[in-house]
């Protein structure tokens, strides 16, 4: 059962899978949306340009039925006259054809945005396989497309039948009225019938667009194994990434340990925390942290400090606050200036004592460390 669930495509497609499909030209397409937009553009174009198109066609017909009897035996003149009529006809219908062309190009943008891919144009001889073709015909997608086509025919056909039935009485009276009146009524009948057909096409497109989006997402679904493989290819193998992070931490740790000999003092907890500080008067705005660590790393920092004869001072609250709120190679928080100043002063006095002798300095006690910066206070309160 576990193996079956691994092979089932139950997972949503990843962003990488969707982008790969898009690069291959595999996007959700709705022919019904393109048909509706084409009808809408064609009807709107005829409504806006119908008058000028009518006048152009009327003039074209008059020119076609008129000829000069004195030049009837000149073929060159007849050819010139014909070419002039053709150019006149193209000039009349080109705006409408241009509108339809632009609509056909922009309709897919409503669903998928701009997409240009040459992969669908590449030859794919697997499509010539008759067995695969029959499989596509009788697949779930094929049956759904068949049902959709039948439903579309019923909806649009019902709209057409309704329009014919609704205007049947008007149509039967046309032979008994004047030609201008009959033309006007016929134009109104055609326009209203067209609107009904467009409304039916809109209903089909309104159902088809969500279906195409759902079907496209369904066909791109992935198995759990594919999701894991995709994650590996996108983000890298987790084991390799873990190894890289481990190596990066080790390099950063070595770099940090190399900075300990430059420190002026190391503040400890005494065993859990260790923070190494450095301050150069006149060159630094505030002391900076050159190394910090807990547990084993803290022990290594203390050992390295003792090896290089750097003072190690036990100040648990300050060590915890510095570890929690100070970043490496960055100045310490301003609220810890006074406490760190006392520790540095003690370190300098201790250095002078080792060099010149005299009275040994006393370790600072009750350092001014704000309780909100000491994570140990919160742990004890809990």
C-alpha positions in Angstrom: 0.0 0.0 0.0 2.8 2.4 0.8 4.4 1.7 -2.6 1.1 2.4 -4.3 0.7 5.7 -2.5 4.2 6.7 -3.6 3.3 6.1 -7.3 0.0 8.0 -7.2 0.1 11.5 -8.4 -1.5 13.2 -5.4 0.9 16.1 -4.9 0.5 19.6 -6.3 3.0 20.5 -9.0 6.1 22.4 -7.9 7.0 25.8 -9.2 9.9 24.2 -11.1 7.5 21.6 -12.7 5.1 24.4 -13.7 7.9 26.5 -15.2 9.3 23.5 -17.1 5.8 22.8 -18.6 5.5 26.5 -19.5 8.9 26.4 -21.2 7.7 23.4 -23.2 4.6 25.3 -24.3 2.3 23.2 -22.0 -0.2 25.6 -20.5 -3.9 25.7 -19.9 -5.7 26.6 -23.1 -9.4 27.3 -23.7 -10.6 27.4 -27.3 -14.0 28.4 -26.0 -12.5 31.6 -24.5 -10.8 32.4 -27.8 -14.0 31.7 -29.7 -16.0 34.0 -27.4 -13.5 36.8 -27.6 -13.4 36.4 -31.4 -17.2 36.6 -31.7 -17.3 39.5 -29.3 -14.6 41.4 -31.2 -16.2 40.6 -34.6 -19.6 41.8 -33.4 -18.2 44.9 -31.8 -16.2 45.6 -34.9 -19.2 45.3 -37.2 -21.2 47.5 -34.9 -18.5 50.2 -34.9 -17.5 49.9 -38.5 -20.7 48.6 -40.0 -21.7 51.9 -41.5 -18.4 52.6 -43.2 -18.1 49.0 -44.3 -21.6 49.1 -45.8 -20.8 52.3 -47.8 -17.5 50.8 -49.0 -19.1 47.6 -50.2 -21.9 49.6 -51.9 -19.4 51.8 -53.7 -17.4 48.6 -54.6 -20.6 47.1 -56.2 -21.3 50.2 -58.1 -17.8 50.3 -59.5 -17.9 46.7 -60.4 -21.1 47.1 -62.4 -19.9 50.2 -64.1 -17.5 50.2 -67.1 -16.5 52.4 -69.9 -17.8 51.0 -73.2 -15.1 52.9 -75.1 -12.3 51.0 -73.3 -14.0 47.5 -73.1 -11.6 46.1 -75.7 -8.5 47.2 -73.6 -7.5 44.2 -71.3 -4.9 46.3 -69.5 -7.6 48.8 -68.5 -9.8 46.0 -67.2 -7.0 44.5 -65.2 -6.2 47.9 -63.7 -9.9 48.4 -62.8 -10.0 45.0 -61.2 -6.8 45.6 -59.1 -8.2 49.0 -58.0 -11.4 47.3 -56.8 -9.4 44.6 -54.9 -7.4 47.3 -53.1 -10.5 49.2 -52.3 -12.1 46.0 -50.8 -9.0 45.3 -48.8 -8.9 48.8 -47.4 -12.5 48.4 -46.3 -12.2 45.0 -44.5 -8.6 45.3 -43.2 -9.5 47.2 -40.0 -12.0 44.4 -39.1 -9.5 41.7 -40.0 -6.8 43.5 -38.0 -9.2 43.6 -35.0 -9.9 39.9 -35.3 -6.2 39.1 -35.6 -5.2 41.1 -32.5 -8.0 39.5 -30.6 -6.9 36.0 -31.6 -3.3 36.9 -30.5 -4.3 38.5 -27.2 -7.0 36.1 -26.1 -4.5 33.5 -24.7 -2.9 36.2 -22.7 -6.0 36.4 -20.5 -5.3 32.8 -19.3 -1.6 32.4 -19.4 0.1 35.7 -20.0 2.8 36.1 -22.6 4.3 32.8 -23.7 6.7 32.2 -26.6 8.1 28.7 -27.1 9.3 26.9 -30.2 9.2 23.4 -28.7 5.6 22.7 -29.8 6.8 23.3 -33.3 9.4 20.6 -33.2 8.5 17.3 -34.8 7.3 14.6 -32.4 6.9 11.3 -34.2 5.4 9.6 -31.2 2.2 11.4 -32.1 2.0 9.2 -35.2 1.6 6.1 -33.0 -2.0 4.8 -33.7 -2.1 3.0 -30.4 -1.2 6.1 -28.5 -3.7 8.0 -30.5 -6.5 5.6 -29.7 -5.5 5.8 -26.0 -5.9 9.6 -26.1 -9.2 9.3 -27.8 -10.7 7.0 -25.2 -8.9 8.5 -22.2 -10.6 10.5 -19.5 -9.5 13.7 -21.1 -11.0 12.5 -24.4 -14.4 11.7 -22.9 -14.5 15.0 -21.1 -13.7 16.9 -24.3 -16.5 14.9 -26.1 -19.0 15.8 -23.4 -17.9 19.4 -23.5 -18.4 19.5 -27.2 -21.9 18.0 -26.9 -22.8 20.5 -24.2 -21.5 23.4 -26.2 -23.5 22.3 -29.2 -26.6 22.0 -27.1 -26.2 25.4 -25.5 -25.3 27.3 -28.7 -27.9 25.3 -30.7 -30.6 26.0 -28.1 -29.8 29.7 -28.3 -30.0 29.6 -32.1 -33.3 27.7 -32.0 -34.7 30.2 -29.5 -33.7 33.1 -31.7 -35.3 31.6 -34.8 -38.5 30.7 -33.0 -38.7 34.1 -31.3 -38.4 36.0 -34.7 -40.4 33.5 -36.7 -43.5 35.8 -36.8 -41.4 38.8 -37.9 -39.6 36.8 -40.6 -42.9 35.6 -42.1 -44.2 39.2 -42.5 -41.0 40.4 -44.4 -42.3 39.6 -47.9 -45.2 42.0 -47.4 -43.3 45.1 -46.3 -41.1 47.6 -48.2 -37.5 46.6 -48.9 -36.0 49.2 -46.6 -38.2 48.2 -43.8 -37.5 44.5 -44.4 -33.7 45.2 -44.4 -34.0 47.1 -41.1 -36.0 44.3 -39.5 -33.7 41.6 -40.8 -30.7 43.5 -39.5 -32.3 43.8 -36.1 -33.2 40.1 -36.1 -29.6 39.1 -37.1 -28.1 41.4 -34.4 -30.3 40.1 -31.6 -29.8 36.5 -32.7 -26.0 37.1 -32.7 -26.2 38.5 -29.1 -28.0 35.4 -28.0 -25.4 33.1 -29.6 -22.6 35.1 -28.0 -24.3 34.8 -24.6 -24.5 31.1 -25.1 -20.8 31.0 -26.0 -20.0 33.0 -22.9 -21.7 30.4 -20.7 -19.6 27.7 -22.3 -16.4 29.7 -21.9 -17.2 30.5 -18.3 -17.4 26.7 -17.6 -14.5 25.7 -19.8 -11.8 28.2 -18.4 -12.0 26.8 -14.8 -12.1 23.3 -16.2 -9.0 23.8 -18.3 -7.1 25.3 -15.4 -8.1 22.3 -13.2 -7.3 19.8 -15.9 -3.9 21.4 -16.6 -3.0 21.3 -12.9 -4.2 17.6 -12.6 -2.1 16.5 -15.5 1.0 18.1 -13.9 0.5 16.5 -10.5 3.5 14.7 -9.1 4.1 11.6 -7.0 5.8 12.0 -3.7 9.0 10.5 -5.1 8.9 13.1 -7.9 8.5 15.9 -5.3 11.5 14.7 -3.4 13.6 14.4 -6.6 12.5 17.8 -7.7 13.5 19.3 -4.3 16.9 17.7 -4.6 17.4 19.1 -8.1 16.2 22.5 -7.0 17.7 22.9 -3.6 20.4 20.3 -3.8 20.8 17.0 -1.9 20.1 17.5 1.8 23.1 15.4 2.8 25.4 17.4 0.5 23.9 20.7 1.8 24.3 19.5 5.4 28.0 18.6 4.7 28.5 22.0 3.1 27.0 23.8 6.1 29.1 21.7 8.4 32.3 22.7 6.5 31.2 26.3 6.5 30.7 26.3 10.3 34.1 24.6 10.7 35.8 27.2 8.6 34.1 30.0 10.5 35.1 28.4 13.8 38.7 28.2 12.8 38.7 31.8 11.6 37.2 32.8 15.0 39.7 30.8 17.0 42.5 32.4 15.0 41.3 35.8 16.3 41.6 34.9 20.0 45.3 35.8 20.3 44.2 39.4 19.4 41.7 39.6 22.3 42.3 41.7 25.5 40.1 39.6 27.8 37.9 36.5 27.9 34.7 36.6 29.9 33.4 33.3 31.1 30.4 31.8 32.9 32.8 30.0 34.1 32.2 26.7 32.2 29.2 27.1 29.9 29.9 30.4 28.1 33.1 32.2 26.9 33.3 35.5 25.1 36.6 37.1 23.9 36.7 40.9 23.6 39.1 43.3 22.0 39.3 47.1 22.2 41.8 49.5 20.7 41.5 52.9 22.1 41.4 55.6 19.4 40.7 53.1 16.7 37.4 51.5 17.8 34.2 53.2 18.8 33.4 50.3 21.2 34.8 46.9 22.2 34.0 44.1 19.7 33.5 40.4 20.1 36.2 38.4 18.4 35.0 34.9 19.6 32.2 33.3 21.5 31.0 29.8 22.2 29.2 27.5 24.7 30.2 24.2 26.3 33.0 22.5 24.3 33.7 25.6 22.2 33.8 27.7 25.3 36.4 25.3 26.8 38.5 25.6 23.7 38.3 29.4 23.8 39.5 29.4 27.4 42.3 27.0 26.6 43.4 29.2 23.7 43.3 32.3 25.9 45.4 30.7 28.7 47.9 29.5 26.1 48.4 33.1 24.8 48.3 34.5 28.4 45.0 36.4 27.8 43.2 37.3 31.1 40.1 35.1 31.7 37.5 36.7 34.0 34.6 34.9 35.5 31.5 37.1 35.1 28.5 34.9 34.5 25.8 37.5 33.9 28.0 39.5 31.5 29.2 36.4 29.7 25.6 35.2 29.1 24.5 38.7 28.0 27.4 39.1 25.6 26.8 35.7 24.1 23.1 36.3 23.6 23.2 39.9 22.3 26.6 40.6 20.8 27.6 39.5 17.2 31.0 38.5 16.1 33.2 41.3 14.8 30.5 43.8 15.8 30.5 46.4 18.7 28.9 45.3 21.9 25.4 46.7 22.9 25.6 50.2 24.5 23.9 49.0 27.6 26.9 46.8 28.4 29.5 49.5 28.0 29.9 50.1 31.7 30.2 46.4 32.6 32.7 45.7 29.8 34.7 48.9 30.7 35.2 47.5 34.3 36.3 44.1 32.9 38.8 45.8 30.5 40.2 48.0 33.2 40.7 45.0 35.3 42.5 43.2 32.4 44.8 46.2 31.9 45.6 46.4 35.6 46.2 42.7 35.7 48.7 43.0 32.8 50.5 45.8 34.6 50.7 43.7 37.8 52.3 40.8 35.9 54.8 43.1 34.2 55.7 45.4 37.2 54.4 43.7 40.3 52.7 45.5 43.1 49.2 44.9 44.5 47.1 42.5 42.6 43.9 44.0 41.3 40.5 42.8 42.6 38.1 41.0 40.3 35.1 43.3 39.5 31.9 42.2 41.3 28.3 43.1 40.8 28.8 44.3 37.3 26.0 46.6 35.9 24.4 44.1 33.6 20.7 44.8 32.8 18.5 41.8 33.8 16.6 41.9 30.5 19.9 41.1 28.7 20.8 38.2 30.9 19.1 35.0 29.6 20.0 33.2 32.8 17.6 35.4 34.8 14.7 34.2 32.6 15.7 30.6 33.0 15.8 30.9 36.8 12.5 32.7 36.8 10.9 29.8 34.8 
